[in-house]
């Protein structure tokens, strides 16, 4: 899936889409960077995502939680432009993904759950290729390569072929590729998968460094991880959004009700009305 997204990015470059503004340029912006309005995604007659709406502004880190099969990965694919919504509207940096998918695409970085990479390529050459596919060239490309290689700690594997890298390094390579063009929107599907505990801590710190000017949405099935990283929590169950709350508000509600946040989230999942139809096997996660 990641390779297909890369090919789409290359087509974007050939189409000569305008270069995206960097995250720094969006640091003082107030308009939402991610807008989701009544979005549903169907596979045949089965709904993987049902009537979901939310907005994410620059500077927000939003955690996306839900049980397996809830529709998280499907919705992230819709936001990434890899899939179109069956119903509803998605806008990335103000660009409608149905009407202007190329313009939307150049403003986002996407790390899919199953991070397919070009196995035979060396890491340094792969990142160069990804930068060029995103329209980054010359001195700017050299600057971005140095930055992602340093911040994703890729020095030990730059000369290796991707197939020779460990799972943790492969995840970091995927994150570096998502950041190479300095996008103002970052979509991360299970980004800590394959990382060891120390790498998870470093990832949390890194995400907070990336906050200024960016709208960051990441999925996880681990509540504690989401609470550590995010300002706001979205919970999806059976394809429907059953909870949208700031983390500090959840903490206050839990304290007032003498309950844990875990209990509040489980209650939302169990009582929330879903889409009614289960997604097909493998269609939603």
Order of alpha helices (4+ residues) and beta strands (2+ residues): alpha-beta-beta-beta-alpha-beta-beta-alpha-beta-alpha-alpha-alpha-beta-alpha-beta-alpha-beta-beta-alpha-alpha
